[in-house]
């Protein structure tokens, strides 16, 4: 398994993509943060370089342990590639919808030369650590670990419920444009993915229109709801932040539900495994979600729930069915892309373990009977 290297990641970012040097970015960040020492975050995004100042943050040491951080006025500086800049209107909307788990963000212009420049952002530092930093994952959890994971799932469901409860107004032209984009990408996957995925892609193509029914909500959707963009309190398991809103936009609800899968299991050296308490976690998610969005007539009916699960499947295909070449060109994955195919196999076909209710795979449509 490839080992993540912070310095190699940062070096690659500056060598492959941009005109300003790391030294120039650090100098600008230091000036924006009061002239103090600059430290990069342990986990860097593919399309950005992010730093902070340890001295300016209460209860933070240079080892970057942010787990005990309380609400402060501390900021971070993020430098984003031209094709992955933050839309301030999107970050403001995220803040309005999700409150304290979304950071206040200000744009400070560009650094560098023209196409190779970087967008500069001063962003509120949120407490917690990224979910991926919590430590090693294992099939079995002790009571304390299970309790934290259940709390995490509950908060994650509330995050999705907030999106559902704040639908965005979109024109018919916008709906059709989004539908055409998704349809085109599904067609690409139909021609490039191995034949074992043919039935899954065909089903998504057939049902795509359901995502754009006039009664189905179009919502602000995070562009990369991965384990590196979810902040968690190691002490309680609470979600403390959702970060990196680049590539986000208004899309049919549920396209980011692939993020739920990463809280139900993990990818290890031998492939994907769901946690032993996976069923309890997923039931907690759906009970919390449907309960939060229920109105005076109760939660949505079977037809709407079915559309949510279809959208969830399309979201998995969009998230793991495409890769970026040198951070510039998006392409559909092929048989050669083992990492992405491992996720597609696990989340769309095998389900990570034999189902106890004879589902025969296709776990993406799974939801407990008490939920459906």
C-alpha positions as a Markdown table, in Angstrom:
| # | Residue | x | y | z |
|---|---|---|---|---|
| 1 | Unk | 0.0 | 0.0 | 0.0 |
| 2 | Unk | 1.4 | 3.5 | -0.9 |
| 3 | Unk | 2.5 | 5.5 | 2.1 |
| 4 | Unk | 1.4 | 9.1 | 2.3 |
| 5 | Unk | 4.3 | 11.6 | 2.5 |
| 6 | Unk | 3.5 | 15.2 | 3.4 |
| 7 | Unk | 6.7 | 16.6 | 2.0 |
| 8 | Unk | 6.4 | 14.6 | -1.2 |
| 9 | Unk | 2.8 | 15.8 | -1.6 |
| 10 | Unk | 3.7 | 19.4 | -1.2 |
| 11 | Unk | 6.7 | 19.1 | -3.4 |
| 12 | Unk | 4.7 | 17.5 | -6.2 |
| 13 | Unk | 2.0 | 20.3 | -5.9 |
| 14 | Unk | 4.5 | 23.1 | -6.5 |
| 15 | Unk | 6.6 | 21.2 | -9.1 |
| 16 | Unk | 3.6 | 20.2 | -11.3 |
| 17 | Unk | 1.1 | 22.9 | -11.1 |
| 18 | Unk | 2.1 | 26.4 | -10.1 |
| 19 | Unk | 4.3 | 29.4 | -10.7 |
| 20 | Unk | 4.7 | 30.8 | -7.1 |
| 21 | Unk | 7.2 | 28.8 | -5.0 |
| 22 | Unk | 6.4 | 27.3 | -1.6 |
| 23 | Unk | 8.7 | 29.9 | 0.0 |
| 24 | Unk | 6.6 | 32.7 | -1.6 |
| 25 | Unk | 3.3 | 31.2 | -0.5 |
| 26 | Unk | 4.7 | 30.7 | 3.1 |
| 27 | Unk | 5.9 | 34.3 | 3.2 |
| 28 | Unk | 2.4 | 35.6 | 2.1 |
| 29 | Unk | 0.7 | 33.3 | 4.6 |
| 30 | Unk | 2.9 | 34.5 | 7.4 |
| 31 | Unk | 2.1 | 38.1 | 6.7 |
| 32 | Unk | -1.7 | 37.4 | 6.6 |
| 33 | Unk | -1.4 | 35.5 | 9.9 |
| 34 | Unk | 0.6 | 38.1 | 11.8 |
| 35 | Unk | 4.2 | 37.3 | 10.8 |
| 36 | Unk | 4.5 | 34.0 | 12.7 |
| 37 | Unk | 5.9 | 30.7 | 11.8 |
| 38 | Unk | 3.9 | 28.8 | 9.2 |
| 39 | Unk | 3.1 | 25.0 | 9.4 |
| 40 | Unk | 1.5 | 22.9 | 6.7 |
| 41 | Unk | -1.4 | 20.7 | 7.7 |
| 42 | Unk | -0.6 | 17.0 | 7.9 |
| 43 | Unk | -3.1 | 16.2 | 5.2 |
| 44 | Unk | -3.0 | 18.3 | 2.1 |
| 45 | Unk | -5.6 | 18.4 | -0.7 |
| 46 | Unk | -4.7 | 17.4 | -4.3 |
| 47 | Unk | -5.5 | 20.8 | -5.6 |
| 48 | Unk | -4.4 | 23.1 | -2.8 |
| 49 | Unk | -1.7 | 23.9 | -0.2 |
| 50 | Unk | -2.9 | 24.8 | 3.3 |
| 51 | Unk | -1.0 | 26.2 | 6.2 |
| 52 | Unk | -1.6 | 27.6 | 9.7 |
| 53 | Unk | 0.2 | 29.3 | 12.5 |
| 54 | Unk | 0.5 | 27.2 | 15.7 |
| 55 | Unk | 1.2 | 30.2 | 17.9 |
| 56 | Unk | -2.0 | 31.9 | 17.1 |
| 57 | Unk | -4.3 | 29.0 | 18.1 |
| 58 | Unk | -5.4 | 28.2 | 21.7 |
| 59 | Unk | -4.4 | 24.7 | 22.8 |
| 60 | Unk | -2.4 | 24.0 | 19.6 |
| 61 | Unk | 1.2 | 22.8 | 19.5 |
| 62 | Unk | 3.5 | 22.6 | 16.5 |
| 63 | Unk | 2.6 | 19.0 | 16.1 |
| 64 | Unk | -0.7 | 20.2 | 14.7 |
| 65 | Unk | -2.9 | 18.5 | 17.3 |
| 66 | Unk | -6.1 | 20.5 | 16.8 |
| 67 | Unk | -8.3 | 18.0 | 18.7 |
| 68 | Unk | -8.7 | 20.2 | 21.8 |
| 69 | Unk | -9.1 | 23.5 | 20.0 |
| 70 | Unk | -12.0 | 25.6 | 21.2 |
| 71 | Unk | -13.8 | 28.2 | 19.1 |
| 72 | Unk | -11.3 | 31.0 | 18.4 |
| 73 | Unk | -10.6 | 33.7 | 15.8 |
| 74 | Unk | -7.7 | 31.6 | 14.4 |
| 75 | Unk | -7.3 | 31.4 | 10.7 |
| 76 | Unk | -5.7 | 29.2 | 8.1 |
| 77 | Unk | -4.4 | 30.2 | 4.6 |
| 78 | Unk | -5.2 | 28.1 | 1.6 |
| 79 | Unk | -3.7 | 28.4 | -1.9 |
| 80 | Unk | -5.9 | 26.8 | -4.6 |
| 81 | Unk | -5.2 | 25.9 | -8.2 |
| 82 | Unk | -7.1 | 27.9 | -10.8 |
| 83 | Unk | -9.3 | 24.9 | -11.7 |
| 84 | Unk | -10.2 | 24.4 | -8.0 |
| 85 | Unk | -10.8 | 27.8 | -6.6 |
| 86 | Unk | -13.3 | 28.4 | -3.8 |
| 87 | Unk | -16.5 | 30.2 | -4.8 |
| 88 | Unk | -17.2 | 32.7 | -2.0 |
| 89 | Unk | -20.9 | 32.6 | -2.8 |
| 90 | Unk | -20.8 | 28.8 | -2.2 |
| 91 | Unk | -18.9 | 29.1 | 1.0 |
| 92 | Unk | -21.3 | 31.7 | 2.3 |
| 93 | Unk | -24.3 | 29.5 | 1.4 |
| 94 | Unk | -22.6 | 26.6 | 3.1 |
| 95 | Unk | -22.2 | 28.7 | 6.2 |
| 96 | Unk | -25.9 | 29.8 | 6.1 |
| 97 | Unk | -27.1 | 26.2 | 5.8 |
| 98 | Unk | -24.7 | 24.4 | 8.0 |
| 99 | Unk | -23.7 | 27.0 | 10.6 |
| 100 | Unk | -20.7 | 26.3 | 12.8 |
| 101 | Unk | -19.4 | 23.3 | 10.9 |
| 102 | Unk | -18.8 | 25.4 | 7.9 |
| 103 | Unk | -15.9 | 27.9 | 8.0 |
| 104 | Unk | -16.0 | 31.6 | 7.2 |
| 105 | Unk | -13.9 | 32.2 | 4.1 |
| 106 | Unk | -12.4 | 35.4 | 2.5 |
| 107 | Unk | -10.7 | 35.7 | -0.8 |
| 108 | Unk | -7.4 | 37.6 | -0.9 |
| 109 | Unk | -6.7 | 37.6 | -4.6 |
| 110 | Unk | -4.1 | 35.6 | -6.5 |
| 111 | Unk | -0.4 | 34.9 | -6.3 |
| 112 | Unk | 1.7 | 34.0 | -9.3 |
| 113 | Unk | 1.5 | 34.5 | -13.0 |
| 114 | Unk | -1.7 | 34.1 | -15.0 |
| 115 | Unk | -2.8 | 30.5 | -15.6 |
| 116 | Unk | -0.3 | 29.1 | -13.2 |
| 117 | Unk | -1.3 | 31.4 | -10.3 |
| 118 | Unk | -3.0 | 30.3 | -7.1 |
| 119 | Unk | -6.1 | 31.7 | -5.4 |
| 120 | Unk | -5.4 | 32.9 | -1.8 |
| 121 | Unk | -8.0 | 32.4 | 0.9 |
| 122 | Unk | -8.1 | 33.3 | 4.6 |
| 123 | Unk | -10.3 | 30.7 | 6.3 |
| 124 | Unk | -11.7 | 30.2 | 9.8 |
| 125 | Unk | -9.9 | 27.3 | 11.5 |
| 126 | Unk | -12.5 | 24.8 | 12.8 |
| 127 | Unk | -11.8 | 22.5 | 15.7 |
| 128 | Unk | -11.2 | 18.7 | 15.4 |
| 129 | Unk | -9.1 | 16.5 | 13.2 |
| 130 | Unk | -9.9 | 15.0 | 9.9 |
| 131 | Unk | -11.7 | 11.6 | 10.1 |
| 132 | Unk | -8.8 | 9.9 | 8.4 |
| 133 | Unk | -6.4 | 11.1 | 11.1 |
| 134 | Unk | -8.4 | 9.3 | 13.9 |
| 135 | Unk | -6.2 | 6.3 | 13.6 |
| 136 | Unk | -6.3 | 2.8 | 12.3 |
| 137 | Unk | -9.7 | 1.2 | 11.6 |
| 138 | Unk | -10.7 | -2.3 | 12.4 |
| 139 | Unk | -13.7 | -4.6 | 11.9 |
| 140 | Unk | -14.6 | -4.7 | 15.6 |
| 141 | Unk | -15.0 | -1.7 | 17.9 |
| 142 | Unk | -15.1 | -1.5 | 21.6 |
| 143 | Unk | -18.0 | 0.1 | 23.4 |
| 144 | Unk | -16.3 | 3.6 | 23.5 |
| 145 | Unk | -15.4 | 3.5 | 19.8 |
| 146 | Unk | -18.8 | 2.3 | 18.8 |
| 147 | Unk | -20.5 | 5.1 | 20.8 |
| 148 | Unk | -18.3 | 7.7 | 19.1 |
| 149 | Unk | -19.0 | 6.3 | 15.7 |
| 150 | Unk | -22.7 | 6.3 | 16.3 |
| 151 | Unk | -22.5 | 10.0 | 17.3 |
| 152 | Unk | -20.5 | 10.7 | 14.2 |
| 153 | Unk | -23.1 | 9.0 | 12.0 |
| 154 | Unk | -25.9 | 10.9 | 13.8 |
| 155 | Unk | -24.3 | 14.3 | 13.1 |
| 156 | Unk | -23.5 | 13.3 | 9.5 |
| 157 | Unk | -27.2 | 12.5 | 9.0 |
| 158 | Unk | -28.1 | 15.9 | 10.4 |
| 159 | Unk | -25.7 | 17.5 | 8.0 |
| 160 | Unk | -27.5 | 15.9 | 5.1 |
| 161 | Unk | -30.9 | 16.8 | 6.6 |
| 162 | Unk | -29.8 | 20.4 | 6.6 |
| 163 | Unk | -29.1 | 20.2 | 2.9 |
| 164 | Unk | -32.5 | 18.6 | 2.2 |
| 165 | Unk | -34.3 | 21.3 | 4.3 |
| 166 | Unk | -32.6 | 24.1 | 2.3 |
| 167 | Unk | -33.4 | 23.3 | -1.4 |
| 168 | Unk | -32.1 | 25.8 | -3.9 |
| 169 | Unk | -34.1 | 27.4 | -6.7 |
| 170 | Unk | -32.9 | 26.2 | -10.1 |
| 171 | Unk | -34.3 | 26.9 | -13.5 |
| 172 | Unk | -35.4 | 24.2 | -15.9 |
| 173 | Unk | -32.4 | 25.1 | -18.1 |
| 174 | Unk | -30.1 | 24.5 | -15.2 |
| 175 | Unk | -31.7 | 21.1 | -14.4 |
| 176 | Unk | -31.3 | 20.0 | -18.0 |
| 177 | Unk | -27.7 | 21.1 | -18.1 |
| 178 | Unk | -26.9 | 19.1 | -15.0 |
| 179 | Unk | -28.8 | 16.2 | -16.3 |
| 180 | Unk | -26.9 | 16.3 | -19.6 |
| 181 | Unk | -23.6 | 16.4 | -17.8 |
| 182 | Unk | -24.4 | 13.4 | -15.6 |
| 183 | Unk | -25.8 | 11.5 | -18.6 |
| 184 | Unk | -22.6 | 12.2 | -20.6 |
| 185 | Unk | -20.4 | 11.0 | -17.7 |
| 186 | Unk | -22.5 | 7.8 | -17.3 |
| 187 | Unk | -22.1 | 7.1 | -21.0 |
| 188 | Unk | -18.4 | 7.4 | -20.6 |
| 189 | Unk | -18.4 | 5.0 | -17.7 |
| 190 | Unk | -20.6 | 2.6 | -19.8 |
| 191 | Unk | -17.8 | 2.5 | -22.4 |
| 192 | Unk | -14.7 | 2.4 | -20.1 |
| 193 | Unk | -15.6 | 0.4 | -17.0 |
| 194 | Unk | -15.2 | -3.4 | -17.0 |
| 195 | Unk | -18.2 | -5.3 | -18.1 |
| 196 | Unk | -19.1 | -6.4 | -14.5 |
| 197 | Unk | -20.4 | -2.8 | -13.9 |
| 198 | Unk | -22.6 | -2.8 | -17.0 |
| 199 | Unk | -25.8 | -3.5 | -15.2 |
| 200 | Unk | -25.2 | -0.9 | -12.5 |
| 201 | Unk | -24.4 | 1.8 | -15.0 |
| 202 | Unk | -27.4 | 0.9 | -17.2 |
| 203 | Unk | -29.7 | 1.1 | -14.2 |
| 204 | Unk | -28.3 | 4.5 | -13.3 |
| 205 | Unk | -28.9 | 5.7 | -16.8 |
| 206 | Unk | -32.4 | 4.4 | -16.9 |
| 207 | Unk | -33.4 | 6.1 | -13.6 |
| 208 | Unk | -31.5 | 9.3 | -14.1 |
| 209 | Unk | -34.6 | 11.3 | -14.8 |
| 210 | Unk | -35.9 | 10.7 | -11.3 |
| 211 | Unk | -33.2 | 12.9 | -9.9 |
| 212 | Unk | -34.6 | 15.9 | -11.8 |
| 213 | Unk | -38.3 | 15.5 | -11.0 |
| 214 | Unk | -39.7 | 19.0 | -10.0 |
| 215 | Unk | -40.5 | 17.8 | -6.5 |
| 216 | Unk | -37.0 | 16.3 | -5.8 |
| 217 | Unk | -34.8 | 18.8 | -4.1 |
| 218 | Unk | -31.7 | 20.3 | -5.7 |
| 219 | Unk | -29.3 | 21.2 | -2.9 |
| 220 | Unk | -25.9 | 22.6 | -2.2 |
| 221 | Unk | -23.7 | 19.5 | -2.6 |
| 222 | Unk | -20.1 | 19.1 | -1.4 |
| 223 | Unk | -17.7 | 18.2 | -4.3 |
| 224 | Unk | -15.5 | 15.8 | -2.3 |
| 225 | Unk | -17.0 | 14.5 | 0.9 |
| 226 | Unk | -14.1 | 12.2 | 1.6 |
| 227 | Unk | -12.5 | 11.3 | 5.0 |
| 228 | Unk | -10.0 | 14.1 | 4.6 |
| 229 | Unk | -12.8 | 16.8 | 4.5 |
| 230 | Unk | -14.8 | 15.7 | 7.5 |
| 231 | Unk | -13.5 | 17.1 | 10.8 |
| 232 | Unk | -14.3 | 15.1 | 14.0 |
| 233 | Unk | -13.8 | 15.5 | 17.7 |
| 234 | Unk | -11.6 | 12.5 | 18.8 |
| 235 | Unk | -13.1 | 12.9 | 22.3 |
| 236 | Unk | -16.8 | 12.7 | 21.5 |
| 237 | Unk | -17.1 | 11.7 | 17.8 |
| 238 | Unk | -19.1 | 14.8 | 17.0 |
| 239 | Unk | -18.7 | 16.3 | 13.5 |
| 240 | Unk | -16.9 | 19.6 | 14.0 |
| 241 | Unk | -16.5 | 20.7 | 10.4 |
| 242 | Unk | -17.0 | 20.1 | 6.7 |
| 243 | Unk | -14.1 | 21.6 | 4.8 |
| 244 | Unk | -12.9 | 22.3 | 1.2 |
| 245 | Unk | -16.0 | 23.4 | -0.7 |
| 246 | Unk | -14.2 | 23.6 | -4.0 |
| 247 | Unk | -16.0 | 21.8 | -6.9 |
| 248 | Unk | -19.3 | 22.1 | -5.0 |
| 249 | Unk | -22.5 | 23.2 | -6.5 |
| 250 | Unk | -26.3 | 22.8 | -6.6 |
| 251 | Unk | -27.1 | 19.2 | -7.6 |
| 252 | Unk | -29.8 | 16.6 | -6.9 |
| 253 | Unk | -29.9 | 15.6 | -3.3 |
| 254 | Unk | -27.8 | 12.5 | -2.4 |
| 255 | Unk | -25.0 | 12.7 | -4.9 |
| 256 | Unk | -22.6 | 13.1 | -2.0 |
| 257 | Unk | -24.0 | 10.1 | 0.0 |
| 258 | Unk | -20.9 | 8.2 | -1.0 |
| 259 | Unk | -19.4 | 10.0 | 2.0 |
| 260 | Unk | -21.5 | 7.8 | 4.2 |
| 261 | Unk | -19.8 | 4.7 | 3.0 |
| 262 | Unk | -16.4 | 5.9 | 4.4 |
| 263 | Unk | -18.0 | 6.1 | 7.9 |
| 264 | Unk | -19.5 | 2.6 | 7.6 |
| 265 | Unk | -16.2 | 0.8 | 6.7 |
| 266 | Unk | -12.7 | 1.2 | 5.5 |
| 267 | Unk | -10.3 | 0.3 | 2.7 |
| 268 | Unk | -7.5 | -1.9 | 4.1 |
| 269 | Unk | -4.6 | -3.8 | 2.7 |
| 270 | Unk | -6.9 | -6.7 | 1.8 |
| 271 | Unk | -9.7 | -4.6 | 0.3 |
| 272 | Unk | -12.8 | -3.0 | 1.6 |
| 273 | Unk | -14.4 | -4.1 | 4.9 |
| 274 | Unk | -17.6 | -2.8 | 6.6 |
| 275 | Unk | -17.5 | -2.4 | 10.4 |
| 276 | Unk | -19.1 | -5.2 | 12.4 |
| 277 | Unk | -21.7 | -2.6 | 13.6 |
| 278 | Unk | -22.3 | -1.4 | 10.0 |
| 279 | Unk | -26.1 | -2.3 | 10.1 |
| 280 | Unk | -26.5 | -0.4 | 13.4 |
| 281 | Unk | -24.6 | 2.6 | 12.0 |
| 282 | Unk | -26.6 | 2.8 | 8.8 |
| 283 | Unk | -29.9 | 2.4 | 10.6 |
| 284 | Unk | -28.9 | 5.2 | 12.9 |
| 285 | Unk | -28.1 | 7.4 | 9.9 |
| 286 | Unk | -31.4 | 6.8 | 8.1 |
| 287 | Unk | -33.6 | 7.0 | 11.2 |
| 288 | Unk | -31.9 | 10.4 | 12.1 |
| 289 | Unk | -32.1 | 11.7 | 8.5 |
| 290 | Unk | -35.8 | 10.7 | 7.9 |
| 291 | Unk | -36.7 | 12.0 | 11.3 |
| 292 | Unk | -35.1 | 15.4 | 10.7 |
| 293 | Unk | -36.8 | 16.0 | 7.4 |
| 294 | Unk | -40.2 | 14.7 | 8.4 |
| 295 | Unk | -43.1 | 17.2 | 8.2 |
| 296 | Unk | -46.6 | 17.2 | 9.6 |
| 297 | Unk | -47.4 | 14.3 | 7.3 |
| 298 | Unk | -44.4 | 12.3 | 8.4 |
| 299 | Unk | -41.3 | 11.4 | 6.4 |
| 300 | Unk | -41.2 | 11.2 | 2.6 |
| 301 | Unk | -42.9 | 8.2 | 1.0 |
| 302 | Unk | -41.4 | 5.2 | -0.7 |
| 303 | Unk | -41.0 | 6.8 | -4.1 |
| 304 | Unk | -38.8 | 9.6 | -2.7 |
| 305 | Unk | -36.8 | 7.2 | -0.6 |
| 306 | Unk | -36.1 | 5.1 | -3.7 |
| 307 | Unk | -34.9 | 8.2 | -5.6 |
| 308 | Unk | -32.5 | 9.0 | -2.7 |
| 309 | Unk | -30.9 | 5.6 | -3.0 |
| 310 | Unk | -30.7 | 5.8 | -6.8 |
| 311 | Unk | -29.0 | 9.2 | -6.4 |
| 312 | Unk | -26.6 | 7.6 | -3.9 |
| 313 | Unk | -25.6 | 5.0 | -6.5 |
| 314 | Unk | -25.0 | 7.7 | -9.1 |
| 315 | Unk | -22.9 | 9.6 | -6.6 |
| 316 | Unk | -20.7 | 6.6 | -6.1 |
| 317 | Unk | -20.2 | 6.3 | -9.8 |
| 318 | Unk | -19.3 | 10.0 | -10.1 |
| 319 | Unk | -16.9 | 9.9 | -7.2 |
| 320 | Unk | -15.0 | 6.8 | -7.9 |
| 321 | Unk | -15.6 | 6.4 | -11.7 |
| 322 | Unk | -13.3 | 9.4 | -12.6 |
| 323 | Unk | -9.8 | 10.4 | -11.9 |
| 324 | Unk | -7.7 | 13.5 | -12.5 |
| 325 | Unk | -4.6 | 13.5 | -14.7 |
| 326 | Unk | -2.0 | 15.8 | -13.1 |
| 327 | Unk | -4.8 | 17.7 | -11.5 |
| 328 | Unk | -5.9 | 19.1 | -14.8 |
| 329 | Unk | -7.9 | 16.6 | -16.9 |
| 330 | Unk | -10.7 | 14.5 | -15.6 |
| 331 | Unk | -11.1 | 11.1 | -17.2 |
| 332 | Unk | -13.2 | 7.9 | -16.8 |
| 333 | Unk | -11.4 | 5.1 | -15.0 |
| 334 | Unk | -10.5 | 1.9 | -16.8 |
| 335 | Unk | -9.3 | -1.6 | -15.9 |
| 336 | Unk | -5.9 | -0.1 | -15.1 |
| 337 | Unk | -7.1 | 2.1 | -12.2 |
| 338 | Unk | -7.1 | -0.5 | -9.5 |
| 339 | Unk | -7.6 | 1.9 | -6.6 |
| 340 | Unk | -10.8 | 3.4 | -7.9 |
| 341 | Unk | -12.1 | 0.0 | -9.1 |
| 342 | Unk | -11.6 | -1.4 | -5.6 |
| 343 | Unk | -14.1 | 1.1 | -4.3 |
| 344 | Unk | -16.5 | 0.6 | -7.1 |
| 345 | Unk | -16.4 | -3.2 | -6.6 |
| 346 | Unk | -16.9 | -2.8 | -2.9 |
| 347 | Unk | -19.7 | -0.2 | -2.9 |
| 348 | Unk | -21.6 | -1.3 | -6.0 |
| 349 | Unk | -21.0 | -5.0 | -6.3 |
| 350 | Unk | -19.6 | -7.0 | -3.4 |
| 351 | Unk | -20.7 | -4.9 | -0.4 |
| 352 | Unk | -17.6 | -5.8 | 1.5 |
| 353 | Unk | -19.0 | -8.8 | 3.3 |
| 354 | Unk | -21.8 | -11.5 | 2.8 |
| 355 | Unk | -25.1 | -10.0 | 3.6 |
| 356 | Unk | -27.2 | -11.5 | 6.3 |
| 357 | Unk | -30.5 | -10.8 | 4.6 |
| 358 | Unk | -29.5 | -12.4 | 1.2 |
| 359 | Unk | -29.0 | -9.1 | -0.6 |
| 360 | Unk | -26.4 | -10.8 | -2.8 |
| 361 | Unk | -24.3 | -7.6 | -3.0 |
| 362 | Unk | -25.4 | -4.3 | -4.5 |
| 363 | Unk | -25.0 | -2.9 | -1.0 |
| 364 | Unk | -25.5 | 0.6 | -2.3 |
| 365 | Unk | -29.3 | 0.0 | -2.2 |
| 366 | Unk | -29.2 | -1.3 | 1.3 |
| 367 | Unk | -31.2 | 0.2 | 4.1 |
| 368 | Unk | -32.7 | -1.5 | 7.1 |
| 369 | Unk | -36.2 | -2.7 | 6.9 |
| 370 | Unk | -37.2 | -0.4 | 9.7 |
| 371 | Unk | -36.1 | 2.5 | 7.6 |
| 372 | Unk | -37.6 | 1.5 | 4.3 |
